[in-house]
Amino acid sequence: MKPKISIILGFMMFLQYYIWGSWYVTMGTFMTKFLNSTGIQIGAAYSALAIATMISPFFIGMVADRFFAAQRVMGVLHILGAILLFLASRITTNGPFYWIILLYSLAYMPTIALSNSVAFRQMTDPGRQFPLVRVFGTAGWVVAGFMIAILGIEQTPSTFYMAAIVSLALGLFSFVLPDTPPQGKTPSSAKSIMGIDALVLFRDRPYLIFFIAAIFVCIPLSFYFGFANLFLNQSGMENAAGKMVMGQISEALFILAIPFLFNRIGVKKMLMIGMTAWILRYLCFAFGNMGANLWMLYAGIILHGVCYDFFFVTGYMYTEKKSNERIKNAAQGLFTFVTYGLGMFIGTWFSGFVTNYYTVDQVYQWRNIWYVPAYIAVAVLICFIFFFKEKKKIEIAQ
Protein backbone atom coordinates (compact mmCIF):
# COMPACT_ATOMS: atom_id res chain seq x y z
CA MET A 1 0.00 0.00 0.00
CA LYS A 2 1.40 3.39 -0.99
CA PRO A 3 2.14 5.95 1.76
CA LYS A 4 -0.32 8.42 0.19
CA ILE A 5 -3.14 5.86 0.45
CA SER A 6 -2.18 5.14 4.06
CA ILE A 7 -2.45 8.84 4.90
CA ILE A 8 -5.83 9.15 3.18
CA LEU A 9 -7.22 6.10 4.96
CA GLY A 10 -5.83 7.24 8.31
CA PHE A 11 -7.50 10.65 7.88
CA MET A 12 -10.75 8.89 6.97
CA MET A 13 -10.62 6.84 10.19
CA PHE A 14 -9.72 9.95 12.21
CA LEU A 15 -12.83 11.79 11.02
CA GLN A 16 -15.03 8.67 11.27
CA TYR A 17 -14.45 8.30 15.01
CA TYR A 18 -14.05 12.03 15.71
CA ILE A 19 -17.74 12.34 14.80
CA TRP A 20 -18.79 9.58 17.19
CA GLY A 21 -16.64 10.92 20.05
CA SER A 22 -18.05 14.44 19.56
CA TRP A 23 -21.63 13.73 20.66
CA TYR A 24 -21.89 10.23 22.12
CA VAL A 25 -20.02 10.72 25.40
CA THR A 26 -21.83 13.91 26.39
CA MET A 27 -25.35 13.15 25.11
CA GLY A 28 -26.65 12.15 28.56
CA THR A 29 -25.43 15.44 30.02
CA PHE A 30 -27.01 17.39 27.13
CA MET A 31 -30.34 15.59 27.56
CA THR A 32 -30.43 16.23 31.29
CA LYS A 33 -29.66 19.93 30.98
CA PHE A 34 -31.62 20.90 27.86
CA LEU A 35 -34.39 18.31 27.62
CA ASN A 36 -34.93 17.60 31.33
CA SER A 37 -34.66 13.92 30.44
CA THR A 38 -35.21 11.09 32.87
CA GLY A 39 -32.84 8.13 33.17
CA ILE A 40 -35.25 6.05 31.08
CA GLN A 41 -35.23 8.64 28.29
CA ILE A 42 -31.43 8.81 28.31
CA GLY A 43 -31.19 5.02 28.17
CA ALA A 44 -33.66 4.94 25.30
CA ALA A 45 -31.60 7.44 23.31
CA TYR A 46 -28.45 5.36 23.79
CA SER A 47 -30.37 2.24 22.75
CA ALA A 48 -30.76 3.80 19.29
CA LEU A 49 -27.17 2.88 18.43
CA ALA A 50 -27.79 -0.70 19.52
CA ILE A 51 -30.85 -0.89 17.28
CA ALA A 52 -28.81 0.49 14.40
CA THR A 53 -26.07 -2.07 15.09
CA MET A 54 -28.60 -4.87 14.64
CA ILE A 55 -30.06 -3.38 11.45
CA SER A 56 -27.00 -2.01 9.65
CA PRO A 57 -25.49 -5.41 8.68
CA PHE A 58 -28.58 -6.06 6.56
CA PHE A 59 -28.08 -2.76 4.73
CA ILE A 60 -24.40 -3.48 4.13
CA GLY A 61 -24.72 -7.14 3.23
CA MET A 62 -27.87 -7.04 1.14
CA VAL A 63 -27.70 -3.58 -0.48
CA ALA A 64 -24.44 -1.61 -0.26
CA ASP A 65 -22.03 -4.47 -0.96
CA ARG A 66 -23.94 -5.50 -4.09
CA PHE A 67 -25.06 -2.34 -5.84
CA PHE A 68 -23.01 0.73 -4.86
CA ALA A 69 -19.41 1.85 -4.43
CA ALA A 70 -18.65 1.88 -0.69
CA GLN A 71 -17.11 5.36 -0.64
CA ARG A 72 -20.17 6.92 -2.32
CA VAL A 73 -22.60 5.33 0.08
CA MET A 74 -20.39 6.60 2.91
CA GLY A 75 -20.50 10.09 1.47
CA VAL A 76 -24.28 10.19 1.21
CA LEU A 77 -24.80 8.75 4.70
CA HIS A 78 -22.39 11.20 6.35
CA ILE A 79 -23.99 14.19 4.62
CA LEU A 80 -27.40 12.95 5.74
CA GLY A 81 -25.90 12.44 9.18
CA ALA A 82 -24.69 16.04 9.29
CA ILE A 83 -28.25 17.27 8.70
CA LEU A 84 -29.64 15.00 11.42
CA LEU A 85 -26.97 16.04 13.94
CA PHE A 86 -27.81 19.69 13.29
CA LEU A 87 -31.49 18.93 13.84
CA ALA A 88 -30.65 17.07 17.08
CA SER A 89 -29.06 20.22 18.47
CA ARG A 90 -32.25 22.21 17.80
CA ILE A 91 -34.74 19.79 19.37
CA THR A 92 -36.20 20.79 22.74
CA THR A 93 -38.39 17.78 23.59
CA ASN A 94 -37.51 14.15 24.26
CA GLY A 95 -39.82 12.38 21.80
CA PRO A 96 -38.54 14.06 18.61
CA PHE A 97 -34.97 13.91 19.92
CA TYR A 98 -35.15 10.13 20.25
CA TRP A 99 -36.37 9.70 16.67
CA ILE A 100 -33.70 12.04 15.31
CA ILE A 101 -30.98 10.10 17.18
CA LEU A 102 -32.42 6.80 15.94
CA LEU A 103 -32.42 8.04 12.33
CA TYR A 104 -28.88 9.37 12.76
CA SER A 105 -27.70 6.06 14.24
CA LEU A 106 -29.20 4.20 11.27
CA ALA A 107 -27.21 6.49 8.98
CA TYR A 108 -23.95 6.36 10.96
CA MET A 109 -23.53 2.73 11.96
CA PRO A 110 -23.30 1.38 8.38
CA THR A 111 -20.42 3.79 7.73
CA ILE A 112 -18.23 1.87 10.19
CA ALA A 113 -18.40 -1.27 8.07
CA LEU A 114 -18.12 0.82 4.89
CA SER A 115 -14.99 2.62 6.12
CA ASN A 116 -13.47 -0.75 7.00
CA SER A 117 -14.32 -2.03 3.52
CA VAL A 118 -12.68 0.97 1.86
CA ALA A 119 -9.57 0.42 3.96
CA PHE A 120 -9.31 -3.36 3.49
CA ARG A 121 -9.77 -3.18 -0.28
CA GLN A 122 -6.69 -0.92 -0.60
CA MET A 123 -4.40 -3.06 1.55
CA THR A 124 -1.89 -5.64 0.43
CA ASP A 125 -1.39 -7.03 3.96
CA PRO A 126 -4.49 -6.20 6.04
CA GLY A 127 -3.28 -8.07 9.13
CA ARG A 128 -0.27 -5.76 9.40
CA GLN A 129 -1.61 -2.60 7.81
CA PHE A 130 -5.15 -2.28 9.20
CA PRO A 131 -4.20 -1.74 12.90
CA LEU A 132 -1.89 1.11 11.84
CA VAL A 133 -4.78 2.75 9.98
CA ARG A 134 -7.46 1.99 12.58
CA VAL A 135 -5.46 3.55 15.41
CA PHE A 136 -6.18 6.95 13.82
CA GLY A 137 -9.83 6.30 14.67
CA THR A 138 -8.97 6.10 18.36
CA ALA A 139 -6.93 9.28 17.93
CA GLY A 140 -9.99 10.97 16.41
CA TRP A 141 -12.15 10.05 19.42
CA VAL A 142 -9.45 11.34 21.79
CA VAL A 143 -8.99 14.63 19.92
CA ALA A 144 -12.77 15.14 19.88
CA GLY A 145 -12.77 14.92 23.68
CA PHE A 146 -9.91 17.37 23.96
CA MET A 147 -11.63 19.81 21.58
CA ILE A 148 -14.82 19.69 23.65
CA ALA A 149 -12.74 20.61 26.71
CA ILE A 150 -10.71 23.32 24.94
CA LEU A 151 -13.80 24.96 23.41
CA GLY A 152 -15.77 24.64 26.65
CA ILE A 153 -18.82 23.20 24.90
CA GLU A 154 -19.36 20.03 26.95
CA GLN A 155 -22.74 21.04 28.37
CA THR A 156 -24.03 22.84 25.27
CA PRO A 157 -25.65 21.86 21.94
CA SER A 158 -22.37 22.81 20.25
CA THR A 159 -21.12 19.24 20.57
CA PHE A 160 -23.74 18.30 17.97
CA TYR A 161 -22.74 21.27 15.81
CA MET A 162 -19.11 20.16 15.90
CA ALA A 163 -20.09 16.59 15.01
CA ALA A 164 -22.31 17.88 12.16
CA ILE A 165 -19.49 19.95 10.65
CA VAL A 166 -17.06 17.05 10.72
CA SER A 167 -19.74 14.69 9.38
CA LEU A 168 -20.31 17.04 6.43
CA ALA A 169 -16.54 17.25 5.87
CA LEU A 170 -16.17 13.46 5.86
CA GLY A 171 -19.20 13.14 3.61
CA LEU A 172 -17.58 15.36 1.00
CA PHE A 173 -14.15 13.79 1.52
CA SER A 174 -15.63 10.33 0.98
CA PHE A 175 -16.22 11.08 -2.70
CA VAL A 176 -12.47 11.42 -3.28
CA LEU A 177 -11.55 8.26 -1.37
CA PRO A 178 -10.05 5.37 -3.37
CA ASP A 179 -12.72 3.72 -5.49
CA THR A 180 -14.27 0.69 -3.80
CA PRO A 181 -16.81 -0.71 -6.29
CA PRO A 182 -19.45 -3.30 -5.38
CA GLN A 183 -18.17 -6.83 -5.58
CA GLY A 184 -21.23 -8.17 -7.40
CA LYS A 185 -21.75 -11.07 -5.04
CA THR A 186 -24.87 -13.13 -4.93
CA PRO A 187 -27.41 -11.75 -2.50
CA SER A 188 -26.45 -12.24 1.12
CA SER A 189 -29.14 -13.98 3.14
CA ALA A 190 -30.43 -12.78 6.49
CA LYS A 191 -29.16 -16.09 7.88
CA SER A 192 -25.56 -15.40 6.85
CA ILE A 193 -25.63 -11.74 7.87
CA MET A 194 -26.86 -12.51 11.39
CA GLY A 195 -24.22 -15.21 11.74
CA ILE A 196 -26.73 -18.06 12.06
CA ASP A 197 -24.18 -20.39 10.48
CA ALA A 198 -22.00 -19.84 13.55
CA LEU A 199 -24.59 -21.20 15.98
CA VAL A 200 -22.67 -24.45 15.79
CA LEU A 201 -20.28 -22.80 18.28
CA PHE A 202 -22.94 -23.15 20.97
CA ARG A 203 -22.41 -26.89 20.97
CA ASP A 204 -19.09 -26.04 22.61
CA ARG A 205 -19.89 -25.50 26.30
CA PRO A 206 -17.00 -23.09 27.10
CA TYR A 207 -17.93 -20.83 24.21
CA LEU A 208 -21.62 -20.89 25.17
CA ILE A 209 -20.74 -19.82 28.73
CA PHE A 210 -18.53 -17.04 27.38
CA PHE A 211 -21.24 -15.88 24.98
CA ILE A 212 -23.84 -15.61 27.74
CA ALA A 213 -21.34 -13.74 29.93
CA ALA A 214 -20.63 -11.31 27.07
CA ILE A 215 -24.30 -10.36 26.82
CA PHE A 216 -24.53 -9.63 30.56
CA VAL A 217 -21.25 -7.68 30.58
CA CYS A 218 -22.83 -5.30 28.06
CA ILE A 219 -25.05 -4.05 30.91
CA PRO A 220 -22.14 -2.52 32.90
CA LEU A 221 -20.74 -1.19 29.62
CA SER A 222 -24.04 0.60 28.96
CA PHE A 223 -23.95 2.29 32.37
CA TYR A 224 -20.55 3.77 31.55
CA PHE A 225 -21.36 5.06 28.08
CA GLY A 226 -24.76 6.39 29.07
CA PHE A 227 -24.14 8.00 32.46
CA ALA A 228 -20.44 8.38 33.30
CA ASN A 229 -20.13 11.85 31.76
CA LEU A 230 -23.28 13.08 33.50
CA PHE A 231 -22.04 11.63 36.80
CA LEU A 232 -18.62 13.28 36.52
CA ASN A 233 -20.16 16.63 35.66
CA GLN A 234 -22.60 16.45 38.56
CA SER A 235 -19.70 15.45 40.83
CA GLY A 236 -18.07 18.79 40.01
CA MET A 237 -15.33 17.65 37.62
CA GLU A 238 -14.47 20.38 35.12
CA ASN A 239 -14.00 19.43 31.47
CA ALA A 240 -15.09 15.88 32.23
CA ALA A 241 -15.26 14.93 28.55
CA GLY A 242 -11.65 15.97 28.08
CA LYS A 243 -10.59 13.90 31.07
CA MET A 244 -12.60 10.89 29.90
CA VAL A 245 -10.33 10.54 26.86
CA MET A 246 -7.85 8.99 29.29
CA GLY A 247 -10.07 5.94 28.98
CA GLN A 248 -9.56 5.81 25.21
CA ILE A 249 -5.82 6.39 25.65
CA SER A 250 -5.62 3.48 28.09
CA GLU A 251 -7.64 1.39 25.63
CA ALA A 252 -5.10 2.10 22.90
CA LEU A 253 -2.20 1.24 25.21
CA PHE A 254 -3.63 -1.94 26.73
CA ILE A 255 -4.61 -3.34 23.36
CA LEU A 256 -0.90 -3.63 22.57
CA ALA A 257 -0.54 -6.13 25.43
CA ILE A 258 -3.49 -8.30 24.42
CA PRO A 259 -1.76 -10.59 21.86
CA PHE A 260 1.15 -11.24 24.24
CA LEU A 261 -1.01 -11.93 27.31
CA PHE A 262 -3.59 -13.98 25.38
CA ASN A 263 -1.02 -16.66 24.59
CA ARG A 264 0.83 -16.36 27.89
CA ILE A 265 -1.90 -16.51 30.56
CA GLY A 266 -4.83 -17.93 28.58
CA VAL A 267 -8.29 -16.73 27.67
CA LYS A 268 -9.97 -17.49 31.02
CA LYS A 269 -7.61 -15.32 33.04
CA MET A 270 -7.81 -12.57 30.42
CA LEU A 271 -11.60 -12.48 30.61
CA MET A 272 -11.53 -12.65 34.42
CA ILE A 273 -9.20 -9.64 34.54
CA GLY A 274 -11.62 -7.75 32.32
CA MET A 275 -14.65 -8.57 34.51
CA THR A 276 -12.75 -7.73 37.70
CA ALA A 277 -11.89 -4.35 36.19
CA TRP A 278 -15.62 -3.64 35.71
CA ILE A 279 -16.20 -4.29 39.41
CA LEU A 280 -13.32 -2.05 40.46
CA ARG A 281 -14.41 0.72 38.09
CA TYR A 282 -17.91 1.00 39.53
CA LEU A 283 -16.70 0.77 43.11
CA CYS A 284 -14.35 3.65 42.28
CA PHE A 285 -17.28 5.64 40.91
CA ALA A 286 -19.47 4.74 43.91
CA PHE A 287 -16.95 6.00 46.47
CA GLY A 288 -15.07 8.60 44.42
CA ASN A 289 -15.53 12.33 44.93
CA MET A 290 -13.83 15.63 44.19
CA GLY A 291 -12.18 15.61 47.60
CA ALA A 292 -9.88 13.01 49.12
CA ASN A 293 -11.14 10.30 46.78
CA LEU A 294 -10.59 12.20 43.54
CA TRP A 295 -8.08 9.54 42.53
CA MET A 296 -10.92 7.01 42.43
CA LEU A 297 -12.76 8.99 39.76
CA TYR A 298 -9.64 9.04 37.61
CA ALA A 299 -9.03 5.34 38.28
CA GLY A 300 -12.57 4.57 37.12
CA ILE A 301 -11.91 6.41 33.87
CA ILE A 302 -8.49 4.88 33.21
CA LEU A 303 -9.78 1.36 33.91
CA HIS A 304 -11.75 1.62 30.66
CA GLY A 305 -8.79 0.18 28.77
CA VAL A 306 -8.73 -2.96 30.92
CA CYS A 307 -12.53 -3.26 31.02
CA TYR A 308 -12.94 -3.06 27.28
CA ASP A 309 -9.77 -4.67 25.90
CA PHE A 310 -9.55 -7.60 28.30
CA PHE A 311 -13.13 -8.63 27.64
CA PHE A 312 -14.37 -7.46 24.26
CA VAL A 313 -11.11 -7.45 22.28
CA THR A 314 -10.17 -10.74 23.92
CA GLY A 315 -13.65 -11.98 23.05
CA TYR A 316 -13.13 -11.27 19.36
CA MET A 317 -9.82 -13.13 19.47
CA TYR A 318 -11.38 -16.06 21.33
CA THR A 319 -14.19 -16.22 18.77
CA GLU A 320 -11.63 -16.22 15.98
CA LYS A 321 -9.69 -19.11 17.51
CA LYS A 322 -12.82 -21.20 18.23
CA SER A 323 -14.11 -20.91 14.64
CA ASN A 324 -13.14 -22.98 11.65
CA GLU A 325 -12.49 -21.29 8.32
CA ARG A 326 -16.03 -21.88 7.08
CA ILE A 327 -17.72 -19.90 9.87
CA LYS A 328 -15.10 -17.31 10.94
CA ASN A 329 -16.88 -14.34 9.36
CA ALA A 330 -20.29 -15.54 10.54
CA ALA A 331 -18.96 -16.01 14.07
CA GLN A 332 -17.59 -12.47 14.26
CA GLY A 333 -20.86 -11.16 12.87
CA LEU A 334 -22.85 -13.10 15.45
CA PHE A 335 -20.66 -11.85 18.30
CA THR A 336 -21.08 -8.23 17.17
CA PHE A 337 -24.81 -8.59 16.52
CA VAL A 338 -25.57 -10.08 19.93
CA THR A 339 -23.22 -7.96 22.07
CA TYR A 340 -23.18 -4.46 20.55
CA GLY A 341 -26.70 -5.00 19.23
CA LEU A 342 -28.86 -7.12 21.54
CA GLY A 343 -26.63 -6.85 24.63
CA MET A 344 -26.29 -3.08 24.43
CA PHE A 345 -30.01 -2.71 23.70
CA ILE A 346 -30.82 -4.59 26.91
CA GLY A 347 -28.09 -2.71 28.79
CA THR A 348 -29.12 0.79 27.71
CA TRP A 349 -32.75 0.27 28.67
CA PHE A 350 -31.85 -1.46 31.94
CA SER A 351 -29.38 1.28 32.92
CA GLY A 352 -32.05 3.87 32.16
CA PHE A 353 -34.62 2.17 34.40
CA VAL A 354 -32.09 1.74 37.22
CA THR A 355 -30.98 5.35 37.03
CA ASN A 356 -34.59 6.50 37.01
CA TYR A 357 -35.40 4.27 40.02
CA TYR A 358 -32.57 5.80 42.05
CA THR A 359 -33.60 9.38 41.33
CA VAL A 360 -35.14 11.29 44.23
CA ASP A 361 -36.60 14.75 43.58
CA GLN A 362 -34.65 14.88 40.29
CA VAL A 363 -31.39 14.12 42.10
CA TYR A 364 -29.47 11.01 41.04
CA GLN A 365 -28.38 8.74 43.90
CA TRP A 366 -25.11 7.88 42.19
CA ARG A 367 -23.69 5.50 44.78
CA ASN A 368 -26.77 3.27 44.58
CA ILE A 369 -26.73 3.51 40.79
CA TRP A 370 -23.09 2.38 40.49
CA TYR A 371 -23.65 -0.51 42.89
CA VAL A 372 -25.97 -2.16 40.34
CA PRO A 373 -23.47 -2.68 37.48
CA ALA A 374 -20.85 -3.66 40.08
CA TYR A 375 -23.18 -6.37 41.45
CA ILE A 376 -23.93 -7.59 37.93
CA ALA A 377 -20.21 -7.82 37.14
CA VAL A 378 -19.63 -9.74 40.40
CA ALA A 379 -22.40 -12.22 39.54
CA VAL A 380 -21.08 -12.74 36.01
CA LEU A 381 -17.52 -13.19 37.31
CA ILE A 382 -18.57 -15.81 39.90
CA CYS A 383 -20.58 -17.79 37.34
CA PHE A 384 -17.73 -17.52 34.87
CA ILE A 385 -15.16 -18.84 37.35
CA PHE A 386 -17.24 -21.91 38.15
CA PHE A 387 -18.68 -22.77 34.75
CA PHE A 388 -16.11 -21.67 32.13
CA LYS A 389 -13.70 -24.56 31.52
CA GLU A 390 -11.45 -23.86 28.55
CA LYS A 391 -8.11 -25.43 27.87
CA LYS A 392 -5.13 -23.09 27.68
CA LYS A 393 -4.62 -24.27 24.11
CA ILE A 394 -7.96 -23.43 22.57
CA GLU A 395 -9.55 -26.12 20.47
CA ILE A 396 -11.68 -25.30 17.43
CA ALA A 397 -15.35 -25.98 18.07
CA GLN A 398 -16.75 -28.84 16.02
N, C-alpha and C positions, 0 to 999 in steps of 0.2 A: 504494500500500500504506500502510495506516495505521501511525503510529508504534508503537501498542500491539502490532500484529502483528509489526512489525520486532523489537521487544524480545523477544517470545515466541520468535520463530524464532532470534534470536541466542543466547538462553539455551539453546535446544534444541541448537544446534550446539556451544556451549561444553561442555555435558555430554557430548554424543556423542563428542567427541575427548578430553575429560578422561579418560573411561574407558579409551580406547585407550592414552593416554600414561601411565596409572597403572601398568600391568603389562608392557607390551610391551618397553619399553626395558631394564628390569631383569630380565627373565625368565631370561636366560642366567646372570646372577650368582646368582639364586635357585636355579636348577637345580644349579649347581656347588656351592654351599654346603650346600644341604639335601638334594639328591638324589644327590650325587656323580656328576653326569652327565658323560658323555664329550662330546667335540665333536660326534660323530655324533648323539647323543641331543638335544643342544641344537639342531642344525640341523634334525632331524626335527620338533621342537616348533614351530620357526618356520615350517616348511613347511606346517603346519596352516592358517595364514592364506592361503597361496597356493592350497591345495586348496579352501578355502571361497570364494576369489575366483573360481575357475573354476566352482563349483557354484551360487553365489548368484544369478547372472543368470537361471538357469532357474527358481528359486523366485519371483523378482520378476516375470519376464516371463510365466510360464505359470500362476502361482497368485495371488500377491498383487495384481497389477495388475488382475486380472479379477474376483475374488470378494470382496475384503475392503477396508475402509477402511485406508489406509496407516498412519494414526496408531495404530490399534488393533493392527495386526500389530506395529508398532514396540514398543508397550507390552508385549505378550506376550513378544516376543523378548528385550527388556531385562530383564524380570523373570526369565525363564528363565536369561538370562545371569548375573544376580546370584547365582542358586543355584549355577551351574557355577563361577563365580569363587571362591565360598566353598569349594566342594569342592576346587578346585585348591590352595588354601592349606593344606588338611588332608592332601593326598596325600604319601606318603613314599617312593614308588617310581616309577621312570621310566615303566614300561608304562602303569599307570593314569593317570599325569599326562598322557601324550601323548593318550590318548583323551578325557580331560576337556577339554584345550585344543582338540582337534579339534572336539568337540561345541560348545564355546563359540564357536569361530571360525565355525562353521556358523550359529550363532544371531546373532552380531554383524555379520558382513559384509553380510547383506541390509539391515541397518538404515541403512547408509550411503546406499544407493540410496533407501530409504524416506524418510530425513530430507531428502534432496535433493528428492524428489517432493513432500513436504509443503511445503517452502519454495517451489519453483517454482510450485505451484498457487495460492499466495497472492499472487504478484507480478504487477504490471502491466507492469513493464519488467525482466525477468530479467537481461538483459545488464548493466544498471546496478546493480540491487539485489542480485543474488546474491553478488557479491564482498564487499559490505559485510556481508552476513549470514555468509558462509562464513569470514571472517577471525576470527570469534569461536571457530570450531573450532580454529584455530591457537593462539588465546589459551588455550583450554582445555587443550591439550597442554602449553603452556608453564607454566601455573599448576600442572598436575599434577606436573611436574618440580620446581618450586619447593616444593610441599607435601611431596614425598618428602624433599627436603633439609631443610626446616624441621622436620619431624617425626622425622627421623633413622631412617627405615624402609627405606632403600634395599636393605639386605641381609637383609631379614626378610620373612615371609609377609604382613606388614601391607599391602604394596602391593596384593595381591589383595583384602584386606579393604576397602581404600579404594575400589578399582575396583568391588567388589560393592555397596557402599553407594550409590555414585553411579549404578550401573546400575539398582538398585532405584528410586532417586529419579527417574531419567529414565523408567523403565518406568511409574511412576505418573503422572508429568507428561505422558506421551504421550497419555493418555486425555482430557486437557483441551486438547490442541493443536487448531488449526483443523481442521474436518472435511475429510478428503481422500478422498471415496468412490471406489470402483473405477470405471474409465472404461468398463467393459462392452465392451472391444474383442474382436474375434475372437481366438481362441487364437494366441498367438505361437508360431512354430515354432522348433525347436532351431537351424535354419539361420539364422534372422534374429537370434536371441539371441546366437549365437556370432560374428555378423558375417560369415558366409560370403559374403553379398552383396558385401562389400567386398574380396573377393579379387581383384577386377578391378584394384585398385591395384598388385598385384604385376607387372602387365604394364609398369608404369613402373619402369625400372631404378633411378633415384635413390631412389625410395621403398622398393623391395625391399632395397637396400643399407642404408638407414636402419633398416628393420624388423629385419634380421638383427643389426645393431649394437645395437639396443635390447634384444634378448634377451640378448646377451652382457654388456651393461652392468649387467643385473640381478644378475650374479654379484658384482661389487664392492659393489653396494648391499646384498646379503644379508650380506656380511661385516660391514658397518657395523652394520646393525640387530641382527644376531645376537650380535656379539662385542665391539663397541666399549665398552659399559658394563663388561663383565667385564674387559677389558684395562685400562681406566682405573682401576678399583678395584684390580686387582692391581699396577698401577704405583704405587699409593700416593696417588692423588688422592682427597681427601675430598669427600663430597657430589657424586660424579661425575654422578649423574642431574640434579642441579640445574644443574650447569655445562653439561651437554649440551643444555639448552634454548636455549643460544646458537645452536645449529644451526638450531632452529626459528625463532628470531628473525631470523637471517640469511636464512632461506628466505622469511619474510614480507617482508623489506626488498628482497631481490633480485627478487622476483616483480614488484615495481612497475616495475622497469627493463626487464622482458622485452618488453612491447609496443613500446617505443621502440627497443630494440636490434634486435629482430626485423626491423623494416622498414629500419633504418639499415645494419646490417652483413651481413644475410642469414642464412639458416638454417644454412649450412655452418659459418660461423665461430662461430655460437652453439653448435652441437653440439660443435664442436672445443674451445671453451672449457670446456664441461661435462665432456668426457672428460679434458682436461688437468687439471682440478680433481680428478678421481678419482685420477689418478697422484700429484699433489702431496699429497693427503690421506694416502694410504697410506705415502708416503715420510716424511711428518711423523710418523705413528704408528710407523713402523719405527725412526726415530732419535730420537724424542722421549723425554724422561724427566722426573722430578720435580726434576732439578738444573738445569744450565745450559740444557738444551733443553726446558724447560717450555713455552716459547712455541710449540713445535712441536705439542704436544698440543692447546693451545688453537686453533692454526691449523687442525689437522685437524678439530676440532669445527665451527669457524666456516665452514669451506669447504663444509659441508653445503648451504648456500643456493645456492652456485654449482653444486655437483655435481647437485643435484636439479632446480633451476629451469632451468638452462641445457641440460639434456638432456630430462628428462621433461615439464616444462611446455612447453618449446619443441616437443617431440615431439607433444604434443596439438595445438598450434597448427599445426604443419606438416601433420599429418593432416587437420585441418579445412580447410586451404587446398588440399590435394591432392584433396579429395573433392567430387564434385558433390552437388547437393541430394538426389538419390535415395539416396545411400549414406552421407551424413554420420553419421547415428546408428550405422549398422552399422560404419563405419570406427572410430569412437571405441570401440565395444564390442569390436571385434577387437583394437585396440591395448591396451586394458585387460586383456582375457582372456589375451593372449599374453605381456604383460610382467609385470604384477602376479600373474598366475596361473601360466602355464607357466614364464616366465623366473625368477620368484622361487622356484618349486618346484625348478627345477634349481639355482639359486643357493644356496638354503638347505641342500640336501643336499650340494652340492659344498663349501661353506664348512665344513660339519660334518666331512666326510672330511678336508679339508686340515688343519683345526685338530687333529683327532685324530691325523693322521700326524705333525704337529710337536709332539707331546706326549711328553716324556721323564720317566718316573717321576712322572707326574701334574703335571708343570710345563709350561706352555705356552711354546713358543719363539716369542715374539710377533714378533720381527723377521722370522723366516722366514715366519711366517703372513702378515704384511702385505705381504711381497714378492709373494705370489701374486696378489692382486687388482690390485696395481700393474702387474705384468707383463701381466695380462689387459687392463687398460685401455690399456697401451702398444700391444699388438697390435691392439686394436680401433681405436685412434686412427690407427695407420699404415695399416691397411686402408681406413679411412674416408677418409683424405686422398687415397689413390690411386684409389679406386673410386667415391666419391660425387661425381657431377657434376650439380649442380642449378643452374639459372639463378637469378640474384638475384630476378627476378620469377617467382614460382612459378606453374607452369602446372598446371591441373587435369588429373589423370590421366584418360585416355580408356578 
